[in-house]
Amino acid sequence: MKNFSADWAAKNKWSFDYFKARYPDLMVPVYGEAFADTGKSYTSTDDKMLFGDYLDLIANTPTQLRMFLFNIFKYIPDLCQDFIYPDIVDHYVKKHPFMFFGGATSKVDAHFDLDLSHVFLTQFYGKKKVILFGPEYSTHLYRHPLTVSCNVDLGNPDFNKYPKLLEARGYECEINNGETLFIPSGYWHYIYYVEGGFALSLRARTGLPRLALAGIKMFNLLIVDYNMSRLLGAKRWYAMKEQMAIKRASAL
Ligand SMILES: O=C(O)CCC(=O)C(=O)O
């Protein structure tokens, strides 16, 4: 969408320089390689950096360091004045507008969002390549049971190891400054930062049945998967999930 953010003050205001000048000392969480790695939980990270230093880094250098699902508005509520929720849907999740930052070459491994909300992802700076697959292709993507992710690298897919990928039909697009991508509930997305940049995601609810399904998925991931990993050891449990994913896909 080209006009989703047409009326936002943020469009002419937010930039690396704007954030850096105002909030250089904010400590922000940063992620390295994708979160599907063995032993990493869904969205946690121990690494933190000063926002000013992080912005300098991504403005000038290719880097894998990303800020993922960052609710910057919790720390700087005034920024919420700079955008509005366009009334093309009802029931935005207004508590959780998230920002995403990344340097050139950063990638976000294929996953779908645990809360199953619809997402409107508006790009401010830089350019991103996005690959999307509908939920009907979860098995073709070798989804790890109980989780919202897989071990497939959609940026460099190994078709020998994951042959069913060849049968999945998805979408590939680029989002540039000022453009908004709609990611429907449950859609898989893989993202590659062609240039360093940042984006805002506004989320919308999808109704009670999907909310209940999201509850089940949260229980599976945050309770069952987490405890299985603790019980069996992260590496062993990850390898077991990978085997299950391969078995399911070969039965297609
Ligand atoms: O743009 C990004 O870096 C990630 C976006 C994403 O994964 C999401 O909106 O769920």
The ligand as an ORCA input file, in Angstrom:
! r2SCAN-3c Opt
* xyz 0 1
  O      10.634     -5.875      9.539
  C      11.193     -6.656     10.308
  O      12.371     -6.570     10.627
  C      10.425     -7.812     10.899
  C       8.929     -7.694     10.760
  C       8.233     -8.880     11.349
  O       8.758     -9.960     11.458
  C       6.836     -8.743     11.791
  O       6.214     -7.680     11.604
  O       6.321     -9.725     12.363
*
